[in-house]
Amino acid sequence: MTLSKALFHSVRDWLPDNLYLTIYHRRRIGRFPKLRNPTTFNEKILRRCLEPDPRFGDLSDKLKVRDYVAGKIGSEYLVPLVAEPSDFTRSVFDALPQAFVMKANHGSGFVHVVRDKSETSFEKLDAMARSWLSTDFYAIARERHYRTIERRIFFEALLTGEDGKVPPDLKFHVFNKQSGEPKIFILVITDRFGAPRGDMYDENWNILDIGMGHYPRSPTPAPRPANLEALVSIARALASDFEFVRVDLYDAKDKIYFGELTFTPGAGMFALHPDKVDYEWGSLM
């Protein structure tokens, strides 16, 4: 670690949010952001981090958002809940099925897949749950709307495809500002728990020469989902109340499930390749 990085890491917890995000944006994107008059997509996401819509907190809560989704498109699109205990205890663990997914509701990355409960233990999952619940997700990237979420652990059914694997994440970036039809870009993350790859498509499943964040591209495009029109329709419905939101969906054995709503993807620090895309997406907001 260089001296400048070491200095930054030693003082970052004490930095005000706008300075923290400015420094991180410079390191990740390669330029200082214009926070007062943002023009790029990432700059406008930074502004959302600092000045979130009051709705963002509840709709970023992975438990509370379920009511919103049920009201918009129906509860049949929700991944079945196995348990949402007030406390994770051994009796809760004992009652869990053989396969499940453990999650926390207050941020990103709090996901643990259990395919066979006999290969884990209450002690292991309890330690993980305690670590997650002790994590202030707001402090990681200063996304202020996460401060309002009451931290919870919950368990969902494990979704798998025909191949037995966890289905790809289908991340619909929906822009609603322009008149007429929304503009939609679909980031497809495959093999999330192995060697993840990320590929961008338009809403008609044409592969785009756009890279996002750290994901390498796949050698060949993914096959077009048989129910693509339904996926796009659901993404539009869930995004209809917002200028921009990322709607995450899953297609498991031709059945569509909701994943989450994300209002500040990458906290404004996901580099877009080529760089001109950052400006093009920014013009859509």
Legacy VTK file of the C-alpha trace (Angstrom):
# vtk DataFile Version 3.0
C-alpha trace
ASCII
DATASET POLYDATA
POINTS 285 float
0.000 0.000 0.000
1.421 3.403 -0.973
1.801 6.192 1.583
-1.134 8.137 0.088
-3.412 5.071 0.270
-2.279 4.341 3.817
-2.984 7.942 4.825
-6.424 7.848 3.227
-7.361 4.594 4.964
-6.226 5.999 8.302
-8.464 9.077 8.074
-11.375 7.979 5.864
-13.778 7.325 8.742
-13.361 10.954 9.803
-13.928 12.487 6.370
-17.241 14.226 5.613
-19.378 12.327 3.129
-18.863 14.664 0.158
-15.064 14.628 0.519
-14.994 10.857 1.046
-17.034 10.262 -2.110
-14.985 12.784 -4.097
-11.720 11.013 -3.249
-13.113 7.544 -3.925
-14.666 8.647 -7.223
-11.302 10.066 -8.308
-9.579 6.774 -7.469
-12.200 4.543 -9.137
-13.329 6.626 -12.122
-10.163 8.649 -12.751
-11.513 12.190 -12.346
-12.856 14.427 -9.622
-16.667 14.530 -9.698
-18.766 17.636 -10.244
-21.128 17.331 -7.301
-22.812 20.724 -7.686
-23.581 20.336 -11.389
-23.294 16.609 -12.123
-23.356 15.492 -15.749
-22.230 11.857 -15.751
-24.206 8.867 -14.512
-21.782 8.235 -11.662
-21.835 11.892 -10.599
-25.626 11.859 -10.455
-25.541 8.653 -8.416
-23.137 10.383 -5.990
-25.691 13.156 -5.553
-28.297 10.505 -4.739
-25.968 9.075 -2.092
-25.734 12.515 -0.470
-29.359 13.633 -1.037
-31.494 10.478 -1.186
-35.196 10.458 -1.952
-37.054 9.668 1.324
-38.491 6.543 -0.351
-35.079 4.990 -0.965
-34.556 3.681 2.577
-37.614 1.427 2.829
-37.307 0.290 -0.795
-33.638 -0.650 -0.303
-34.620 -2.718 2.742
-34.773 -6.242 1.329
-37.646 -7.157 3.649
-39.781 -3.995 3.508
-39.538 -3.783 -0.294
-41.491 -7.031 -0.568
-44.732 -5.173 0.229
-44.017 -2.650 -2.535
-43.336 -5.423 -5.047
-46.450 -7.375 -4.066
-48.543 -4.246 -4.554
-46.994 -3.432 -7.929
-46.771 -6.811 -9.658
-48.067 -9.463 -7.227
-46.583 -11.611 -4.474
-46.023 -14.524 -6.866
-42.805 -12.827 -8.011
-41.294 -12.806 -4.520
-38.712 -15.431 -3.596
-40.393 -17.562 -0.879
-39.346 -16.568 2.630
-38.186 -19.479 4.781
-37.726 -17.456 7.981
-37.372 -13.846 9.129
-36.570 -14.259 12.824
-36.157 -11.371 15.258
-33.125 -13.299 16.545
-31.141 -16.082 14.897
-31.147 -18.947 17.389
-30.311 -22.628 17.270
-34.001 -23.488 17.095
-34.326 -21.250 14.026
-31.348 -23.046 12.471
-32.793 -26.468 13.281
-36.061 -25.556 11.548
-34.380 -24.443 8.309
-34.700 -26.744 5.277
-31.808 -28.644 3.743
-31.073 -25.872 1.221
-31.613 -22.132 1.620
-30.022 -18.700 1.265
-29.131 -16.563 4.272
-29.229 -12.785 3.760
-29.173 -9.489 5.616
-31.619 -6.786 4.624
-29.520 -3.635 5.027
-26.932 -3.640 2.250
-25.214 -5.396 -0.628
-23.157 -8.571 -0.508
-24.789 -10.076 2.576
-25.631 -13.372 0.869
-24.652 -16.929 1.788
-25.870 -19.937 -0.197
-26.374 -23.209 1.690
-26.965 -26.200 -0.576
-26.683 -28.803 2.181
-27.302 -27.804 5.796
-25.354 -30.827 7.027
-22.190 -29.203 5.648
-22.519 -26.089 7.798
-23.389 -25.367 11.437
-25.365 -22.983 13.578
-22.108 -21.602 14.986
-20.737 -20.767 11.527
-23.915 -19.063 10.346
-24.391 -17.270 13.663
-20.877 -15.806 13.440
-21.609 -14.664 9.889
-24.941 -13.155 10.908
-23.333 -11.273 13.804
-20.647 -9.919 11.487
-23.246 -8.710 8.986
-25.459 -7.121 11.638
-22.485 -5.276 13.115
-21.676 -3.750 9.708
-22.872 -0.180 9.149
-23.432 -0.349 5.400
-23.760 3.438 5.172
-20.170 3.800 6.397
-18.799 1.686 3.525
-19.709 4.083 0.697
-21.735 6.841 2.425
-25.046 5.900 0.802
-27.138 7.823 3.309
-30.457 6.064 2.737
-29.032 2.868 4.245
-28.771 4.575 7.650
-32.526 4.253 8.217
-32.756 0.471 7.737
-33.261 -1.658 10.841
-30.820 -4.546 10.403
-32.300 -8.021 10.105
-31.257 -11.535 9.091
-33.631 -13.576 6.946
-33.714 -16.798 4.950
-35.081 -17.461 1.463
-35.631 -20.524 -0.676
-32.646 -21.407 -2.859
-33.394 -20.710 -6.527
-31.706 -22.895 -9.124
-31.876 -23.242 -12.882
-32.231 -26.365 -14.990
-28.476 -26.913 -14.584
-28.753 -26.849 -10.800
-26.807 -23.593 -10.559
-27.935 -20.283 -9.078
-29.522 -18.373 -11.996
-27.798 -15.267 -13.391
-28.519 -11.850 -11.909
-30.482 -9.810 -14.461
-29.925 -6.160 -13.555
-32.294 -3.871 -15.461
-31.040 -0.259 -15.454
-34.269 1.626 -16.205
-34.207 5.339 -17.166
-37.618 7.020 -17.240
-36.935 10.728 -17.751
-37.261 10.930 -21.520
-40.700 11.043 -23.100
-41.930 7.829 -24.640
-40.577 4.420 -23.765
-38.045 3.959 -20.951
-34.419 3.372 -21.879
-33.253 0.028 -20.490
-29.814 -1.571 -20.220
-29.552 -5.116 -18.858
-26.386 -6.142 -17.020
-26.241 -9.943 -16.802
-24.005 -11.340 -14.053
-23.297 -15.033 -14.535
-21.606 -17.440 -12.084
-21.873 -14.901 -9.282
-20.507 -17.292 -6.649
-17.734 -18.685 -8.847
-15.941 -16.695 -11.549
-18.464 -13.900 -12.200
-18.747 -12.222 -15.593
-20.806 -9.206 -16.620
-22.328 -8.511 -20.030
-24.564 -5.638 -21.115
-27.589 -6.017 -23.396
-30.324 -3.701 -24.612
-33.957 -4.573 -23.898
-34.119 -6.614 -27.118
-31.136 -8.704 -25.963
-28.627 -7.227 -28.405
-25.155 -7.442 -26.880
-23.644 -4.001 -26.238
-20.003 -2.965 -26.164
-20.342 -1.678 -22.609
-18.429 -2.835 -19.577
-19.393 -1.969 -16.007
-17.271 -2.104 -12.902
-14.769 -4.910 -12.446
-16.672 -7.649 -14.291
-14.854 -9.301 -17.231
-16.936 -10.044 -20.325
-18.113 -13.501 -21.321
-16.531 -15.121 -24.406
-19.964 -15.561 -26.034
-23.337 -13.855 -25.464
-25.879 -15.545 -23.210
-28.940 -17.059 -24.904
-31.968 -14.786 -25.076
-34.428 -15.608 -22.253
-37.609 -17.175 -23.551
-39.638 -14.827 -21.331
-37.654 -11.653 -22.081
-40.784 -9.606 -22.804
-42.232 -10.498 -19.409
-38.937 -9.672 -17.673
-38.804 -6.253 -19.349
-42.458 -5.583 -18.536
-41.909 -6.375 -14.853
-38.784 -4.211 -14.707
-40.718 -1.311 -16.230
-43.580 -1.707 -13.761
-41.278 -1.751 -10.731
-39.301 1.246 -12.037
-42.280 3.332 -13.106
-42.275 5.613 -10.041
-38.650 6.697 -10.441
-36.461 8.660 -12.823
-33.904 5.867 -12.574
-33.643 2.627 -10.635
-31.897 -0.690 -11.144
-34.336 -3.592 -10.919
-32.743 -6.981 -10.213
-34.654 -10.051 -11.367
-34.021 -13.796 -11.634
-35.248 -16.226 -14.269
-35.311 -19.647 -12.585
-36.742 -22.462 -14.685
-38.806 -19.961 -16.700
-40.299 -18.447 -13.528
-39.486 -14.810 -12.757
-38.477 -13.682 -9.269
-37.703 -10.256 -7.845
-34.247 -9.631 -6.376
-33.941 -6.020 -5.209
-34.233 -2.345 -6.125
-30.971 -0.400 -6.210
-31.042 3.391 -6.376
-27.291 4.069 -6.109
-25.536 1.233 -7.998
-21.874 1.092 -7.174
-22.342 4.192 -4.978
-21.387 6.246 -8.028
-18.048 4.488 -8.380
-18.698 1.816 -11.033
-16.510 2.716 -13.999
-18.299 2.410 -17.335
-16.341 1.352 -20.418
-15.937 3.119 -22.739
-15.931 6.269 -20.631
-18.358 8.086 -22.957
-21.131 5.799 -21.643
-20.874 7.542 -18.260
-21.860 10.792 -19.996
-24.508 9.142 -22.212
-26.233 7.517 -19.232
-25.931 10.766 -17.296
-27.877 12.563 -20.027
-30.778 10.144 -19.451
-31.243 11.330 -15.856
LINES 1 286
285 0 1 2 3 4 5 6 7 8 9 10 11 12 13 14 15 16 17 18 19 20 21 22 23 24 25 26 27 28 29 30 31 32 33 34 35 36 37 38 39 40 41 42 43 44 45 46 47 48 49 50 51 52 53 54 55 56 57 58 59 60 61 62 63 64 65 66 67 68 69 70 71 72 73 74 75 76 77 78 79 80 81 82 83 84 85 86 87 88 89 90 91 92 93 94 95 96 97 98 99 100 101 102 103 104 105 106 107 108 109 110 111 112 113 114 115 116 117 118 119 120 121 122 123 124 125 126 127 128 129 130 131 132 133 134 135 136 137 138 139 140 141 142 143 144 145 146 147 148 149 150 151 152 153 154 155 156 157 158 159 160 161 162 163 164 165 166 167 168 169 170 171 172 173 174 175 176 177 178 179 180 181 182 183 184 185 186 187 188 189 190 191 192 193 194 195 196 197 198 199 200 201 202 203 204 205 206 207 208 209 210 211 212 213 214 215 216 217 218 219 220 221 222 223 224 225 226 227 228 229 230 231 232 233 234 235 236 237 238 239 240 241 242 243 244 245 246 247 248 249 250 251 252 253 254 255 256 257 258 259 260 261 262 263 264 265 266 267 268 269 270 271 272 273 274 275 276 277 278 279 280 281 282 283 284
